């Protein structure tokens, strides 16, 4: 009987001690904890976003390498690279440009043509297979340009250009692209080239030609 009384007294003591508020956090302590969590979040979130951007850049470089390899295989079989223009000079829609990589010969099991750095406000007014400059990695066959085009002299060396907008999601103007080729890759700075040392999200594109990549 005495043991039962003692246990009840002990339980009541523990209950009162636990919930009496003696060991509760003060408002100041709670504010300090919240401040520490906020500081950790400010440190962690940018690092997480940068890691995402670096992962996307690595993935797109791998996609460009796959497309370039498939283009070289296509050229061996057909003595030319997949076109990006019709014979009359009109631009092909992107789904047709990439169809040469899979049909009738599958140089790629799938076309990694999606642009991971597409602008957040791209238009949905056109079919998903023809959103072109916003949705797809850009494929250009330099041999398709007329002799008056600025890139025509570089067809024998570079042959093609496949590129991504890069982390800034901005597609550089043709004049910037042309200046890169005309400068023979020696421009400094060269706004066409994405360089992560300028910032994880900085100006420039990730691209590949027959003889050049970044």
Steps between C-alpha positions, in 0.01 A plus 500: 500500500781735591668427165183598312475829689865576429457431127198727480686778677799457265276506191323813619834667570634415157183620332505831684873543436463430129206721434541769764705711257818486704693351203316685217687715246482873552390733221859620455625144459233426239590815308867400504413155360285657227782741411752215475267304271452808282876552468552134407225528238664811350822303465351172382242616243743687269742207518219262410394716204861526380537123524186461288639738237835320492321166461292636209813639332674164532194321361469732202871458416443125496195546272701718261774236490242232414347710224844581357597133498175410323558779247844362417356149454228644275764682295702180450193327355359793300805717419325797658372613838131512592349817351332788677368665184301391200669517156327835438666643812193502725554387859380153594284460810700343779318169505616447141858600575526235768304237309813437289674366811243224553338420163548284301825414683508545877825687555345586835265276696328819610565862419620697804380817334314662789643831615550475879554874522183601317356842590236488774246689287528312170196510276258206496323622187685263267509119497738349755717355222549842344575740785843526339733752660349473848440126537778339298875490496593690185635290211666686209676349200750760375503337156137613458596867501533690170839634400396849614441389859751602769551137609547357151885520519498279812302209357809292417653533848207518740237330279211541746391679814281344768440722801307570817392839627700448817398576858394858425231351263581773244564407136783718375437698184635377169745791498655377828516146365661615176753718686613194695579309182657799330718558804623139469419443865748768610258773611552614857249524644288287268131538591411192294687263734351401834773505764395394853794692646299813413219370722293184495218691332680729257485602137602262223397177335610139531581372152687251288633494144717245325815658643385707796302465822476669837 
